[in-house]
Amino acid sequence: SYNKLWLEAHEDIDSLLDQELPDEPLRPERDRVVFFQRIATLYVRYVQIFRQLEETYDQSLHPQKRRLIRQVLDSVMGRVLELKNEMVEKEFSEYHYMDDIIQDLKLTPEDLEIPVPRYFIRERNKVLLDRDRMFAAIFNQMDSTEKPSVPVMRMLTLERAIKIIQVAERARQGQLRAKFMREIHRDSVRQKKGEEETVSFEQAAVCIQKVWRGFIQRKKTRRLYEEEMIFLGMVMDPNLSGLTKNMLAVQKNEANRHAKQEEHEEDYQKSIGSVIHQLREVEGPEMKETMKDQIRQWFIECRDATGSFPDYPEEDDGGSALIFAEKTPEELAEELAAKEEDDANKKPKGKEETKDKGKKGKVEDEEEEPGLKMLPSAYVWKNRNESKNFSQRHELELIKEEKRKEIEVEIRKQVDELMRQELANWKLAVDKDKGGKAKGGKKKKAPKGGKKKKKDRDLTADRSTESLFEELVEQELLKKPDNIKLKDYLGDYSYLGTTLRQSDIEPMPSLSDVRQVVALYGVLPLGCQEVHEKAPLVKTILLVGPSGVGKKMLVYAICQETGANLFDLSPLNTAGKYPGKSGLQMMLHLVFKVARLMQPSVIWIGDAEKMFYKKVPKEEKELDPKRLKKDLPKILKSIKGEDCVLIVGTTKDPHSADLKSLCKFYNKIILIPRPDYASRFVMWKELIKKNGGEVTSHLDLSSLAKISDGYTQGHMVQVVRSILTERRIQQLPKRPLTASEFVAPLARIDPVFQEEEEALKNWYAKTPLGKKRIKAAFGKEGDEAPAKKGSKGGKKKGK
């Protein structure tokens, strides 16, 4: 059950917290490999917890419990991203191979798959539907405003008409002639057979038996072979290929639970409103009087102890909340006096303290793992007895406990205003009795503000978000992404990665590795605001790879998995739009303003190398591909953690760009290779099924995957679509697909040659992370020596 999953996740988190935060801090590890193994093990275990919590959150019904699970889920997501960042810094690679850890923990590669939380889309469903309606309305308006093109009638000349008639007539005559020749040939064959000697009855029976028995035996042998392969687990049972009754029942049950979740959530929101109203009406007056009595008692005690009425705490200091901290009047007066002294000497003390803390904290910072801390309130539910709450409805007592605090804060502010006035009246009355003048309250010192930052002028302050959205759609700067999920980016796990690295050979990543990295850097931070704010911030990603490896597909997948808007700032798309310097500023202002207002958002820059050309080709000078080079990096600096905006660039020719400028703008560079054998095997199988084909024993997928080495996903899709036409699909029952049918279309396409992939690999080796990887590979002993010295030396060497 999902409660069991929740308890198992709790236990795993407890054990991991004990391991990460022991009573005695761990000593710094000098061996980089051992340290990486420790981090990788933590990463794998956190991924398992992540998968459990995602499943639990998606199917739990209790609305209050789901909120607590969500807090833990977001924290675990953030911790996974932090560990991934730590692994990249320690191994100097975006791709990691952990076969030994998977084997030790008795897991499969599928267990390392990063799940995309389903609540990313489900909880934004209404927003996405509204956006789709806006797109539909704008497209309809654009279609109606476009003038219908008048069809141009082409006059047919007499010579052309005669030629068409001649071609048709000659074709008809040729077909008739071929038909007559076939009939003549059949007659001649019949005559020859009639002239031959007749076969006896026994000979005919033997011939028929021989053919029939051979056919039956081959069929039986084939069936036995298939049964043996199914028994050994080498072939999938055809009866299990589709959805079974149990699987359909599970899907139906999940849909029912989602419907119940919405129902329970509506009841919970209604109950919150009624509980707040009830608390205000029933407990509010009593709270108000109790607070007043406590504050008056405090006034009198301070008067008796110090001889004068105290100054009322300011709202910024917490107001009367300071009074309710169960402190004596003397302690409170001392605390207020000490606070005033601290405010007077705030700046110099702050500098000295920060210096001291900096010196003491350096060693701690090195050993302590940075991370999102687990919220303690999430563990309240661990030992909670829910045996009586079978329907998993909300609990009123928990709502009252939560909302009572909010009501107290609200009433306290009202009471503070009244009691400040009352205290002023008391002081005035006492001063009149003494015959003295009322002392004026201390004037507040105006806070010394630092240098005022210039706020960017809003060029479209008088316009609504809908009008800006419409303008960007009309200019084709805001597009509707294709419906592609991350799971549609097919690819298998790299099973030789660890072995090759142990042999000092840097393996090319598999498509499964690419999918995982995109999920970690693109999908998870954009899908959750809290994770985006606290996890390591990734503002820009560059996808590098040959044409057809699915770079644009990954951009669409990020948008679809998170419900993000897709803005297209590709040089070819922006050419001729918003001309001039002021026009460029307006275009960027529009894009980033709408991207922030309607976040999450993805800003895609196709052919990203054009923006950083070393030398612009003559044929592209009119397009001005480098027009965004100066202004876009400036706007990038303004993107903060609270802005769920991601810039994704794609390029197939990074060599033509200035490497330093490109790497400075894109802080994550992901190299996408050609698909390897395992990925090609999976892709041929899935693509054939998706396009209406059937994979039978006649189709040798292994040979097909072998001969298609060098071809990309785009090439494979093109070949499958060219073969599986409607007519060929109709012929499948009688003539199954064979591998030889795919050879001719593949031969007509130029593959990605080994030299091109090596060139991309050599280019990646020149990037900052690639250089660090090479230094770590050739200078391991040199890296370990500086680590023994102070923290500064270790950091400099790692950079």
Protein Blocks (a to p, Z undefined) as FASTA:
>chain_A
ZZlmmmmmmmmmmmmmmmmmcfbdcdddfblklmmmmmmmmmmmmmmmmmmmmmmmmmpm
blklmmmmmmmmmmmmmmmmmmmmmmmmmnopabdcffkmmmmnopafklmpccddfklm
mmmmmmmmmmmmmmmmmmmmmmmmpccdddddddddfklmmmmmmmmmmmmmmmmmmmmm
mmmmmmmmmmmmmmpccddfklmmmmmmmmmmmmmmmmmmmmmmmmmmmmnopaccfklm
mccfklmmmmmmmmmmmmmmmmmmmmmmmmmmmmmmmmmmmmmmmmmmmmmmmmmmmmmm
mmmmnopacddddfknnpjmlmmnopafklmmmmmmmmmmmmmmmmmmmmmmmmmmmmmm
mmmmmmpccdddddfklmmmmmpcfklmmnopacfklmmmmmmmmmmmmmmmmmmmmmmm
mmmmmmmmmmmmnopacddddddddddddddddddddfklmbcfklmmmmmmmnopaccd
ddddfklmgcdddfklmmmmmnopacdddfklmmmmmmmmmmmmmmpmklmmmmccdfbd
cddddehilmmmmmmmmmmmnopacddfbfklmgopagajklmmmmmmmmmmmmmmmccc
ddddehkllmmgfbacfklmmnopmlmmmmmmmmmmmpcfklccddddddfblmlpcfkl
mmmmmmcdcddddddfklmmmmmmmmmmmnopacdfklcfklmmmmmgoiafklmmmmmm
mmmgfklmmmmmmmccdfklmmmmmmmpccddfklmmmmmmmmmmpmklmmmmmmmmmmm
lmmmmmmmcfklmmmmmZZ
